[in-house]
Amino acid sequence: MKQLLQRLANDPLIKQAESIKAMGVYPYFRAIESDQDTVVKMHGKNILMFGSNSYLGLTNHPKIKEASIAAIRKYGTGCAGSPYLNGTMDIHIELEEKLADFVGKEKAIVYSTGFQANIGAIPSLMSRRDDYIICDKLNHASIVTGCQLSPATTKRFKHNDMESLERLLNEIPFDKTKLIVIDGVFSMEGEIAPLPKIVELADKYNASVYVDEAHSLGVLGKEGRGVCNHFDMTDKVDVIMGTFSKSLAAIGGFVAADSETMNYIRHSSRSYIFSASISPAATASVIAALDVIKEEPERIAHLWEITNYALSSFRSLGFEIGATETPIIPLYVRNMEKTFLITAELYEKGVFINPVIPPACAADATLVRFALMATHTKEQIDCAVEILTKVFKHHGVIK
């Protein structure tokens, strides 16, 4: 054990964390003392929140909170078992049916987290050594881990580069089982995957398609049904995965597909079979959130209004924001030390954003991630943009 502790203490990851702490700009595990809204309380002061994934701002919605409370009163606080054994409740079945309908698939199953969904479904589907998984290089860490847990060969194509994808597909024998796995919206860059072209290549090379809708549900498509709906490609995509911790105001994840595929995953996915079920409160919250999304379409409309407003503001002021088209706006710094310094200075000036460094991005692509919620106002965006502009100019990132 002493050897293990010594090795851990000298690990480069820990050394880097200690170095950042010594600089006084450590930006992680910052405690929030209030609800998750456009303004949060931290260390006793109000901070503008532009680091949340709550794209529709539903975490404080009265209907959703009441549904959660009612579920606790009826079912208690936990399920005390996995879905496979004693952890399936009638509200889990209700949620699975609503999710399948929402994303346009025959069946869905619910996992305790979105991460568990990807690390369970991907190796379950790709369970043979002669299978092939083809991934975008900027896919989320949960997809990367899911691929690592599969015995299949994983190949990675350049981000959103369809020529790179086709070269990889062309190298694989036509009759081999192939699964193209992509993020619908990329969580750090805010870019939308070119799904129509991906589906076209999948058809050409006899591959299946798996789309992670974590950051596109509640944002893209009719009634926020996601990127597959946005491109009218739901029937062409084989598996749809999503999370509840973004637009759906809770925690958990799901996978949806045709009945046969879902029956197989239900009986073979280890993180589904051997993890406790999602709590009754979270389950009821998601059911209510799906209802609210349909009942209040003005939320998505306002989210896109302020997204276009913020994108225009940042571009006009000279920020480098890449090819984002969504409420996720990367503000590129391209320098590790400056990224931490900027994050800390913004916090001191009342703006919460998240730094993005390797391995979440390349070493020369560090950024701060500015994320919008439907509950943000243009006045709040103006205030944040003004502060961001001053700080970025101070550090020489923009002129």
N, C-alpha and C positions, 0 to 999 in steps of 0.2 A: 504493500500500500504506500510506503514511503516513496518508492520509485515512481509510482503513479502520481502522487501529489506533486513531486518535484517536476515531473514532465508537464503536468497541467499548468503549474506556476510559470514555467518557462515557454509555454506555447505562444507563438507569434500573435495569435488572436488576443490573448490576455495582455501581452506586452503592449499591443496597440491600444487596448482599452485603458490601461493604466497611464499610458502616455497622454491620451486625450483628457483623462481626469486631471493629470498634472497641469495641463494647459488651462484648466478651469472651464472647458467648453463641452463636457460630456453631455450628450443630448438624449440619452436613453432612460427609460423607466421613470419619466417625469410624472409625478403624481397629480392627478386631477381631483379637485375637491368638490366638484359639482356634477350636474348632469352633463351629458355630451350634447352640446348645442353650438351655435355659432359663436357664443362667448362662453368661456369656461373660467372657473376659479382655480388659480394655481398659486400657491404660496400667499394666499390672501388677496391676490389682485386679479382683476379681470383681464383675460387674454383672448384676442380674436383667434378662433380656431379655424385654421386652414390646413389641418393635417388629418382630418377624419375621413373614413370611407363611407360615412352615412350619407350617401348621395341624395337621398330624398328627405333627409332630416326627420325620420320617423321615430327615433328612439324616445321621444317625449310625447308622442301622439296619445291623447287620452284614451281612445278606443283600444289601442294596442296595450297600454299599461293596464287597463281594466281587464282585458282578456287574460293577461299574464297572472294577475292577482286572482281572478276567478278560477284559473286552472290550478293554482296552488291550493286554494280552498277545497277543490274537488278531489285532486289527485295527490296532493302532497308535493314535496320539493324535489323528489327524484324517482327514478324507475327501478333502481336496485337490481339491474340486470341488463343483459344484451337483448337486442330485438329477437335474436334467434331463440331465446329461452323465455324468460318471464318479463322482458322489458318492452313488449309491444302493447300499447294502449290504443283505444279506439281513436283518440285524437291523432296518433301517429298515422294511422290508416287514412284518416280524413285529410291530413296534410299531404301525404303522398299522392292522393287522388287530385287534390287541388294543384299541386306542383306539376304533375303530368299534364293536366289540362292547360296550365299556364304556359308551359313551354312547348306544347303541341306533340307530346309523346304518349305512348300507350300506358306506360308504367313508370313509377319512380320509387326510389328507396332513399331514406333519410339517414345520414351519418351524424355523429356527434360534433364533428367540425368539417369545414371544407377541406382542410389538409388531409383528414382521415379519408375523405371521399376519393381524392386523387391517389393516395398511396394504397387504397384498397381496390379501387376499380381497375386501374391501369395494369397492375401485375395479375389481377384476376383474369382480365381479357387476354393479355399477352403472356401466356403461361408456358410457352414452349421455347426451347433454345433456338429453333429455326424460325421463330417469329421476328418481325422487325418493327421497331417503333421509330417514327420519323418526327423530330421535334424542332420547333423554332428555337434558336439559340437564346432568346430572351424570355422563354416560358418561365412561369412562376416556380419557386423552389419546391412546392408540393408536387408539381409535375415531374421535376427533376428527380426527386426522391422516389416517386412512383415508378419511374423508369429504372432507377437503380435497384429497386426491389424485384423487378421482373428479370427472368432468365433470358429474355429476348435481347437481340442486338439493337442498341439505340444509335441512331444517326441524327446529327443536328444540322439543319440548314440555316443559312444566313437570315437574319431577321427580316421577315416580310419579303424575302427575295424568292420569287417564283422560279427563276432560272436555276437557283441553287437547289430548291426543292425538287425540280424536275430531274436534275442531274442525279440526285440521290435515288429517286424512284426508278430511274432508268438502269441503275446499277444492280437493283435487286431483282431476282427472278420473278417473272410475272405471276407464277402460281404460289408464291410464298404469302403467308398471312402478313399484312402490313397495316399499321395504324398510324395515321397522321394526327398528332396531338398539338393543339394550339390554344393560346389564350384568345378569347374573342376581342377583348380590349386589354392591352398590356399595362400592367399595374403601375409601372414607373414612368413609362414613356407616353401613356395616354393614347397610343396609336391603335387603330382598328385593323384587325387582320383582314387581308383580302380574300374573304371566304369564297366568293364565286369562283375565283381562279383555283383555289385549293380544291374545291369540290370537282372542278373540271379535271384537274390532274389526278385526283383520286379515282375518278371514273376511268380515265385513260390507262392508269397503271394498276387497276384492280386493288385499290386500297380502301380502307374504311376511315372515317373522320370522327374525331373526338374533340369537342369544343368546350373549353372552360369558360363559363359565362359569369364568373365571379364579379367582374367589374363592368359588365354590360347589362345585367338584369336591373330593371328599374331605371335604366338610362336610355338604352336603344330599343327600337322596335315598337310596335303597337302596344300601348299600355305597359311599356317597359319590359316586354317579353324577351329582349335580348338580341344579340347580334345575328343569330340564326333567323329570327323573325324579321329583323331589319333588312336582311338581304333576300328574304323569302326563300330561305334554304333549309328550313326545318326538316322537310321530308328527305333532303339530300344528306343531312348530317346523321350519322349513326348513333352517337352518344352525346348527350348534353349534360354537363356538370355545372353546379352552381353552389353559391354559399349564401348564408343568412346574415353574415356579419357586416355586410355592406348596406345595400338598399333595404333589406328586409328586417333590420332593426333587432336582430337577436344573435344567436350563435348556432352553428350547425352547417350542414352541407347536404347535397343530394346528387344523385345521378339518375338520369332518365333516358329511356330508349324503348325499343319494342318489347313486347311481353316476354319473348323467348330469351332475349339478352338479359333482361332484368331478372328473370327467374334464375339464370345461371349465376349472375353476380350475387344475388341474394344468398345463394347456397355455397359460394366459394370465396367471397371477399373477406379476408381475415380481419381487417379493421372494422368491418360491419358485424361480423359474427362474435368477435371477442372484445368489443368495446360496449360500455354501458350506453343505453339509449339516451338521446337528447331529452333534456328535462321537460316536464309538462309545461312549465312557464314559457320556455323558449318555443316550444311547439305551438302553443296557443298564440304567442306573439307573432309568429310567422303567418299563421292562418289569418289573423287580423290584418297584418300588413298587406297581404295579397288582396284583401277586400278593400283596404284604404287606397291602394294604388289604382284600382278600378273606379272607386268612388270620387277620387280627387285628382283628375287628370291635369289640373292646373299646376300641380307640383312638378311634373316632368316638363311641362311647358315653361315654367319659370326657371327650372334648372338650365334648360337650353338657352333661354334668354340671357341669363347672367354668365353662362359659359361663353357664349359668343361675345358678350361685352368684355369679359376678362381677357379672352384671347386677343381681341382687337387692341386692348389697352397695352398688354405686354409687348405685342409686336410693334406698336407705334413708338414705344419707348426704347426699343433696341434690345430687349431680352431675347436670348436664344432659347426657343421653346420647342424646337424640333418639328415633327409632323403631327403633333397631337391635334385631335378633332373633338376631344371629350372634356368632361369636367376635371380630368387629371391633367395638370399643366406642369411639365418639367421645366424648371428654370436652371439651365446648365451653368455650372461654375467651372468645371474641368480642372479642379485643383482640390486635393484632399483637405489640406489645412484650411484653405479659405472656406470650404464647404462647412466645416465645423465652426469656424469663426463667425460666418454669416448667420448660421442657425442660432448660435448663442446671442448674437447682437440683436437679431430679430425678436427673440424671446424677451430680452431686456426692454425692447421698445413696444412690446405688447402683441406680437404676432407669433403664433405657434405654427411651424411648418416642420417637415421631416427631412433630414439629410439622407441622401442615397449614395452609398459608397460600395466598393467591391465587398462581397461577391454579387451584390444586387445590380451592379453595373460594371462596365469596364473602368480601368484605372484612370483613363483620360476622359471619362464621361460622367464624373460626379456631378450631382445636382441637388437642388432642394425641390421637394415635391409639393406643389400648391394644389389643393383639392377643394372643390366646391360642393356645397350642400344646397338643396332647393330652398332652404330657409335663410340663406345669405341674402343680404340686400346689396344694391349697387353702392350705397354709401359705405358699407363695410368693405366692399371690394376696393373702392377708391382709397379708403384709409390705408388698407394693407398694401396696395400698389404703390402709394406714395412713400410708405416706410421702406418697402423693398427696393424701390428705385434709389433712395438715398444710401441704403446699406450697400447695394451692389456697386454704386458709383464710388463709394468710399473705399471699397476693396478692389477697384479697378476692373471689375468684371464687365461693366457696361460703361460707355462714355457719358 
